[in-house]
Amino acid sequence: PFPFAQNFLRERKLVYEDVAYNIPRKLEAFWPECKVTAIQVEGNSGFSPKCFVTGIGCTKTENPSLHLPSTRFILDFEGPTRNSD
């Protein structure tokens, strides 16, 4: 797999993984044939709006909970399917 940089965020004394940044890169490194198109992370009040790879829905104003500490996420991705011969 290709090497990639991981991002961690700090909030006071808490350091946590930036799930919205790291998880799509981890999936694409593990499965190079797939392409992540959007991500949502679980925040204080449910899942965040979708953040698309085009940048739509990813600003702090549009999506304030996108980079909060989280262990749950939803990915939209495209990948090859198994051929049925």
Secondary structure, 3 states (H helix, E strand, C coil): CCCCCCCEEEECCEEEECHHHHHHHHHHHHCCCCEEEEEEEEECCEECCCEECCCCCCCCCCCCCCCCCCCCEEEEEECCCCCCC
